[in-house]
Amino acid sequence: MQLFFLSYFGGSTRSYDAVMSRLGDLECAAISVNGLATHGYSVANASGDLAKRIAEIARDEYVLVGHSMGGKLALSLAGAAPVSLRGVILLAPSPPTPEPMSDADRAFMLENRGSRESALAILGGAAHRKLDENTLETAIEAHLEWGETDWQNWLQIGSREDVSANLASVRVPVLVWTGEFDANMTSEILGREIVEKVPGARLEIVGNAGHLLPQEAPDEVAAKIRAFVEEL
């Protein structure tokens, strides 16, 4: 069983380093969510590109782990019912419906990219637990790597899209995990928009955590992933 990890908006393939280091006996690979759908951006096109990348490296059955933006892409990909997909773990996912983002927050995000100060402001608003120095620096570096086109594509297109019609085609176990203090991807929203619409999906809450679950709670996340895989 392989595990493929999709990062959050503003993250990178290193965003799961702490989680994957705790899953050393499992085969893990982080896949970039940047540079997708250059032929015309949409969630469907982006998840289609991800499906092609996964098909190139998947040798067996696999599980998708998607955080935030990566969660919406993972759900869209799962809706295409790939034959080797065995399960999906969603960490504080962006819902399949338009993301609950205020106009003020969207404007702030659009205007704040590409500097250490903007990274610190965005990360500070997303995390509840204090990030250790190495984790914070990795997150800042990831933020600085995002190009303008990818940044705009998600904020102006992907986060606004409704791909919930695809949920009817999801046929694998889905675990949704969200932080107790995540102000945007709340348990109420994710329960309504995902769990109630995907047969067999279940929702769990990570106590004393915010939106950046892989960075804030790597021990809990790794343990939950391991338990999920063992159940499969």
N, C-alpha and C positions, 0 to 999 in steps of 0.2 A: 504494500500500500504506500503510495506516494502522497505527499502533502504539498500543495501549491498555495503560496501566500501572496495576496494582493494588498497593497498598502493603502493608506488613507491619502486624501487630497493634501498635497504638500509633503508627503513622505517619500520613501525610496525603498529599494530592495534591502537596505540595511535597517529598516524600521522594525523588522522582526528578529534582529540579531539576538536579543536577550531571550526571546521565546525559543528560537531554534537551538540555541546553545543548551537549553534544558531538555531538548528532544533529540539528543545526539544519536540515539539508537534507531531513530526513524529517518526515513529519507525525505528531506525537506528542501524546497527550492522557492525562493522569492522571485516573483516575476514583476517587472516594471510596468506601472500603469501610465507611464509617459509615452508620448509619441504615437498614440493609438489613433486609428481611423483618420489618417491624413487625407484619405479620399473623400472625406465628408463626415464631420463628427456627429455621432449620436451614441447613446448608450448601446444600442443594438450593434452598431458597427464596431465600437470599441470592444465589446465583449466577444464579437466575432473574431477580431484580431487576436484577442487573448486565447480564444479556443484554438486558433491555428498555432500559436506559440506553444501551448500545452501539448497539442497533438504531436509536435516535433520532438518533445522530450519525454512524454509519458510512455512508459513501457508496460504499465499495468493499470489496475484500478487506482483511483486517486480521490482525495478529499480537497475541496476548496476552502480556504480560510480567507475571508475578506473583511477588512476593517474600513468602516466609514464609506468613502467613495468606492473602495474595493469591494465592499459588501453589496452595493447596488450592482456593480459589474458582475459579481459572482452569481447573484440571483438571476440576472439576465442570461448569463451563460447557462445556468442550470435549467432555465426555461426552455432551452434548445434541446434538452434531454440527451446530452452526450452519453454514449453507451458505457463508457468506463468510469463515469462519475458515481461515487458511492455515497457522498454526503457533503453537506455544506455547513460551515461554522461562520456565523456572522457576528463580528465584534463591533458593537455600536454602529450598525450599518446605516448608511443613508437609505431611507425607505424607497421602495419602488415607485412611489408617488412623489410629487415635487417636494423637495427638501424643505422643512419648516425653518426657513431663514428669513429674517426680517429684511426690509429694504435697506435699513441702516447697516446691518451686519454685512449684507452683500456688497454694499458700496465700500465699506471698510476693507473687506477682503480684496475687492478689485483694485483699490488704491494702495494696498500694502503688500507688495511682493518684492523680493530681491534684495532685502537688506537685513542685517542682523537684528536691528531694532524691530522691524515688522515681524520677523520670525518669533522673537521673544514675546511680542504682544499677542500674537495668535496662539502660540503654544501656552502662554500663561492663562489665556482664557479657556483653553480646551482641557487642561489637566486639573485635577483636584489634588492628587498627591504630588509631593515635591519630587521632581525628576533628579536623579543623580547626575553629576557633572558630565560623565561620558555619554549618557543617554541624551542629555540636553544638547550637547555639542553635535551629536549625530543628527538629531532632529533639526537643528539649525542648518547644518550642511545640506540636508535633504531639501529644506525650504529654498535655499539659495540655488539649487540645481534646477528648479522648475523654470521653464521658459514661458514667455508671455502667451504663446498660442495655447499651450496645454492649460495654463492657468485660466484663461478666458473661456476655453471650451467647456471646462467643468462648471464654472460659476454661471456662465450665460446660457449653457445648453444642457449639459448632463444633469446638473442638480435640479433643473426645472422639469425634466421629462417625467412622464408617467409611463412606466413599463409594467404596470401591475397586471395587464392582461396575460403576460407570460407566466404568472404564478400558477395558473391552472395546469401547466405542463410540468411542474416540478414534481418529480417522483422519488426523491431521495430524502432521507432524514435531514432536517434543518434545525440547528441549534442557534438561537439568538441570545447574545449576551450583551448587556448594557450596564453602564456604570450608574450607581445610585445617584450621583450628583452630575450626570450628564444633562445639561440644561436644554439641549436640542433633540438628541435621539433618546427621548424618554421612553420608559417602559410602556406608557399609555399609547404613544404613537406607534411604536414597533409592534406592540400587541395587536393593535387595530389594523395596521397596514401590512403586516407580514404574517404573524402567527395565526390570526383568524382566517387568513386566505390560503395558507399552505397546509394541506392535510398532514397531521403528525408533527408539525413544527412546535417547538417549545421555547419558552422565554425564561431566562434566569437573570438575576441582578447581581452585579459585583458590588459588594459593600464598600463604602468609603473610597470610591473611584469616580473619575470623570470620564472624558471622552477618549483619552489616549490609552486604552486598555493594554496594548502590547508593551508600552513603555512604563505605564504606572504599575501594572500588576502582572509582570511576566511569569512569576511562580504560579499564580492562580490560572492564568491563561494556558500555560503549558500543561498543567495538570488536567484542565478541562479538555484540552485537545486530546491528550493521551487517553482519557476515559472515554471520550467519544469514539476514537478509533478502535479501542478495545471492544466497545459495544457492537461495532460493525462486524 
